[in-house]
Structures are given as C-alpha cells and as structure tokens.
Amino acid sequence: MDYSQLALQKHKELKGKITIAPRDIVDSKEKLSTYYSPGVGAVSSYVAEHPEETREYTWLNNNVAVISDGSAVLGLGNIGPYGALPVMEGKAMLFKSFADIDAIPIVLDVHTADEIVAAVKAIAPSFGGINLEDIAAPLCFEVEERLKNDLSIPVMHDDQHGTAIVTLAGLINAAKVTNRSLADSKIVLVGAGAAGVAIAKLIHLYAGSTIVAVDSKGIITNNRSDLNPEKQILASFNNTQADGTLADAVKDADIFIGVSQPGLLTTDMVKTMAANPIVFAMANPVPEIMPDEAKAAGVAIIATGRSDFPNQVNNSLAFPGIFRGALDHGVTKITDDHKIAAAEAIAALVTDPSADKIIPGPFDAGVVEAVSNVIR
C-alpha cells in the first residue's frame, strides 16, 4: 500500500480531517434564545463571577489544544506551521477517536520561547489542557517548563513524554521476556533530542539504569565541553564516562533505544551486544535497523515506531488516556509519578508478553481506560 499517495488523496477529498459539531441542534426559537441571546448572558455573568466553575458550563471539561510551531515535524524537520497543520489535525482526530476529547489544532508562526509561551498563555482560557507537539529541542524543554509553571491546566509535550511512557511500558515487558532487570541493564540511547532526553529521564527515574547516550559527536560524557543542560543530565546517567563512538557504546549493551536516524545500528554492532539483546529502533519511517536484520543478528526483541511490524511504540497508547484522566479527575499537572503509573498500566494490559507482543496495539480494548484511571 502506498500510504503517501493514499494520504494525499484522502486529505484532499476530505479537505481536512476534523470538524466541530454542536452538542445540541439549534432548531427552534426557544433553543436560539437559550443557547445564544438573551439566555447566554446569564451564563456569561455567572462564570465571570465564578470562574472556577467555568468547566461546568462550557467545553473546558472536554477539550485540549494541540499546539506546534512546526519546527520539528515528524522526521521532516523545520517545515513551518502549514506543514505542521496536517499532523496537528491528525492528533486531534486521534484524541476524538480514542478518548472522545475535542481537540483543536493550533499552529503558531512564532519560534522563540517568549513568543510561544506568550501565545499559548493568551489562548489558554479557551482550553482544558495543552498538548504541545513537534517543537524542536532544546526550545521545547523551556517552553513546556514555563507553561507548566504558569498555567493551572495540564500541559504535556507529547514528543517527549508520550514517547517515553510507551517506551518504558515496552521495556518493562521486554525485560520480563528476556529475564532481565532494568535496573541492572546497560542501556544505549541514540538521539539526544526531545524524545531521547525524556526517555532517559523516565527510565532512570523508574529503574536507576546505566544509560549511555550517544549523539552525532559520540558518547555523551562529562568529559565534553559542548553539552547543553539536557545533555549534561544524560551524561549523569552514564556510570562509565568512557568516550567513544556508537560502536563502542553498544558493546555488551543489553538494550538499544534509537530515536535518531535510519540505519545507524548495524548488524555487526548488534553482534557485540549482550546475549538476547533488546532493540527499540524508533526512527520513522525507516528505523535505525530493520527488524529482519536485527533478528538475523541475534536480537531477541525488536520494537519500532512503524505500524507494519510487531511492537509499535505508538504515542496514541498514552496521550489520549492521560488527558482523559486529567480532564475527568481535575488534574492540573502531569507529574513523573503519573507517567510511570501510565507506563505500568499500559504494560499490565499485556498479560502474557512475548517477543512479538510487549505492548498493546493502538486498537486493543481498554487502553484509554487503564491509563486514565491512574491519572488522578
């Protein structure tokens, strides 16, 4: 199936993937007077005096803004707000399809932290939550942190935390299948952007694992003088502090996690890893190593970001349930405890994990409910 051609065809045919539908039909003078003038004036006056009750009288109880500046769209890079809009529409479509949340795609034609934060804060009163998407690192870290501190509604950058949650869920079960302890495993992480940093932070918080992170210049250690604050955090997770290349890093590694570029992990590198290694090759659309090559080289469990192979690490397993739970339970901050609880809930849905089934599929029953129940 040529999904690129099919996507172009369907998007043009539908002219976008989402729409807005009213919760009641305005088909009488009585309804017009109730929902608009003059009746709505009483509602406006009431919520102006009781802003804490706004979600009881408006759609704030069930809506999320999906916001991007178009600076890091999929694997396409900085393609701007118009390029980001189809992805934001897609995200909104998934929110509605999986969790019945009304999500509004918003693309910003501004690209500094101050501008993005100001824009989001200005429109925040219209929304019950903020899902940040496709904002480049390291800018995304500052933007999310400032918005979390300044707003009283849940804010989550899904490229970071959705990916980290589903990755941890998969690793919990992959460790069971291969009889490993995550705490005692050597993990190699390639890619020091938004997803990579968040994955490393969550795994280290959960298991205290040794994580050897690698970027385009090699192993990230405190010996280097070019580290930004996020890479300094990655360096602190590396107990060995030995410099070198990716090939050096993967020797004797139990787990490889890739959120970087196609083809970086070779079969020769895999053969130097520990016995029955775990490989999460999540570059999209072409992973760091193809699953058939990985298995031929001795990989016990392979996961990718693709839907045409087993063990797809798909953010849609996390973000719909997280915001469903936050909206339903009045949660104003998504915490690290929430992320770990969500990962454990996703992992627990696979009652008998195997090499080809370490995480649920996006259409498996009960995923949103399981995740939303732990966001309290």
ChimeraX attribute file (.defattr): number of C-alpha atoms within 10 A of each C-alpha:
attribute: neighborCount
match mode: 1-to-1
recipient: residues
	/A:1	5
	/A:2	6
	/A:3	8
	/A:4	8
	/A:5	9
	/A:6	11
	/A:7	11
	/A:8	10
	/A:9	12
	/A:10	12
	/A:11	12
	/A:12	11
	/A:13	10
	/A:14	9
	/A:15	9
	/A:16	13
	/A:17	16
	/A:18	17
	/A:19	10
	/A:20	8
	/A:21	8
	/A:22	6
	/A:23	7
	/A:24	8
	/A:25	9
	/A:26	14
	/A:27	8
	/A:28	9
	/A:29	8
	/A:30	11
	/A:31	14
	/A:32	15
	/A:33	13
	/A:34	16
	/A:35	14
	/A:36	13
	/A:37	11
	/A:38	10
	/A:39	14
	/A:40	14
	/A:41	12
	/A:42	12
	/A:43	16
	/A:44	14
	/A:45	11
	/A:46	14
	/A:47	16
	/A:48	12
	/A:49	11
	/A:50	10
	/A:51	12
	/A:52	9
	/A:53	13
	/A:54	18
	/A:55	16
	/A:56	11
	/A:57	12
	/A:58	14
	/A:59	15
	/A:60	18
	/A:61	21
	/A:62	20
	/A:63	25
	/A:64	28
	/A:65	23
	/A:66	26
	/A:67	24
	/A:68	30
	/A:69	27
	/A:70	28
	/A:71	25
	/A:72	21
	/A:73	22
	/A:74	17
	/A:75	13
	/A:76	12
	/A:77	15
	/A:78	17
	/A:79	14
	/A:80	19
	/A:81	20
	/A:82	13
	/A:83	17
	/A:84	28
	/A:85	22
	/A:86	15
	/A:87	19
	/A:88	28
	/A:89	20
	/A:90	16
	/A:91	23
	/A:92	25
	/A:93	21
	/A:94	18
	/A:95	24
	/A:96	16
	/A:97	12
	/A:98	19
	/A:99	21
	/A:100	14
	/A:101	21
	/A:102	24
	/A:103	26
	/A:104	23
	/A:105	21
	/A:106	17
	/A:107	19
	/A:108	19
	/A:109	14
	/A:110	17
	/A:111	17
	/A:112	13
	/A:113	16
	/A:114	12
	/A:115	14
	/A:116	23
	/A:117	19
	/A:118	14
	/A:119	13
	/A:120	19
	/A:121	13
	/A:122	10
	/A:123	10
	/A:124	18
	/A:125	14
	/A:126	13
	/A:127	21
	/A:128	25
	/A:129	29
	/A:130	26
	/A:131	24
	/A:132	23
	/A:133	26
	/A:134	25
	/A:135	27
	/A:136	20
	/A:137	18
	/A:138	16
	/A:139	15
	/A:140	25
	/A:141	19
	/A:142	14
	/A:143	22
	/A:144	21
	/A:145	14
	/A:146	15
	/A:147	21
	/A:148	18
	/A:149	11
	/A:150	11
	/A:151	17
	/A:152	15
	/A:153	22
	/A:154	23
	/A:155	24
	/A:156	24
	/A:157	26
	/A:158	23
	/A:159	23
	/A:160	23
	/A:161	25
	/A:162	26
	/A:163	27
	/A:164	28
	/A:165	32
	/A:166	29
	/A:167	25
	/A:168	26
	/A:169	29
	/A:170	26
	/A:171	26
	/A:172	24
	/A:173	25
	/A:174	30
	/A:175	20
	/A:176	15
	/A:177	18
	/A:178	17
	/A:179	10
	/A:180	16
	/A:181	14
	/A:182	23
	/A:183	14
	/A:184	12
	/A:185	19
	/A:186	24
	/A:187	27
	/A:188	26
	/A:189	28
	/A:190	28
	/A:191	19
	/A:192	24
	/A:193	20
	/A:194	26
	/A:195	22
	/A:196	24
	/A:197	25
	/A:198	23
	/A:199	24
	/A:200	27
	/A:201	20
	/A:202	21
	/A:203	24
	/A:204	17
	/A:205	13
	/A:206	16
	/A:207	14
	/A:208	16
	/A:209	20
	/A:210	22
	/A:211	27
	/A:212	28
	/A:213	29
	/A:214	27
	/A:215	16
	/A:216	12
	/A:217	11
	/A:218	16
	/A:219	26
	/A:220	29
	/A:221	25
	/A:222	18
	/A:223	12
	/A:224	12
	/A:225	8
	/A:226	11
	/A:227	15
	/A:228	9
	/A:229	10
	/A:230	17
	/A:231	20
	/A:232	16
	/A:233	17
	/A:234	25
	/A:235	23
	/A:236	17
	/A:237	21
	/A:238	21
	/A:239	13
	/A:240	12
	/A:241	15
	/A:242	15
	/A:243	16
	/A:244	14
	/A:245	15
	/A:246	22
	/A:247	17
	/A:248	15
	/A:249	26
	/A:250	24
	/A:251	16
	/A:252	19
	/A:253	22
	/A:254	23
	/A:255	25
	/A:256	24
	/A:257	26
	/A:258	26
	/A:259	25
	/A:260	24
	/A:261	19
	/A:262	17
	/A:263	14
	/A:264	17
	/A:265	22
	/A:266	15
	/A:267	18
	/A:268	10
	/A:269	17
	/A:270	28
	/A:271	19
	/A:272	18
	/A:273	22
	/A:274	18
	/A:275	15
	/A:276	18
	/A:277	26
	/A:278	28
	/A:279	28
	/A:280	26
	/A:281	32
	/A:282	26
	/A:283	23
	/A:284	17
	/A:285	14
	/A:286	16
	/A:287	23
	/A:288	25
	/A:289	25
	/A:290	19
	/A:291	20
	/A:292	11
	/A:293	13
	/A:294	23
	/A:295	18
	/A:296	12
	/A:297	18
	/A:298	18
	/A:299	24
	/A:300	18
	/A:301	26
	/A:302	26
	/A:303	28
	/A:304	28
	/A:305	22
	/A:306	18
	/A:307	13
	/A:308	8
	/A:309	14
	/A:310	20
	/A:311	22
	/A:312	27
	/A:313	29
	/A:314	22
	/A:315	20
	/A:316	21
	/A:317	28
	/A:318	28
	/A:319	29
	/A:320	27
	/A:321	26
	/A:322	28
	/A:323	30
	/A:324	27
	/A:325	22
	/A:326	26
	/A:327	25
	/A:328	14
	/A:329	15
	/A:330	14
	/A:331	19
	/A:332	17
	/A:333	19
	/A:334	19
	/A:335	13
	/A:336	15
	/A:337	14
	/A:338	19
	/A:339	24
	/A:340	21
	/A:341	19
	/A:342	30
	/A:343	27
	/A:344	21
	/A:345	21
	/A:346	27
	/A:347	25
	/A:348	18
	/A:349	18
	/A:350	17
	/A:351	12
	/A:352	11
	/A:353	20
	/A:354	15
	/A:355	17
	/A:356	15
	/A:357	20
	/A:358	31
	/A:359	32
	/A:360	26
	/A:361	18
	/A:362	17
	/A:363	10
	/A:364	11
	/A:365	11
	/A:366	12
	/A:367	24
	/A:368	25
	/A:369	17
	/A:370	21
	/A:371	26
	/A:372	25
	/A:373	18
	/A:374	21
	/A:375	25
	/A:376	16
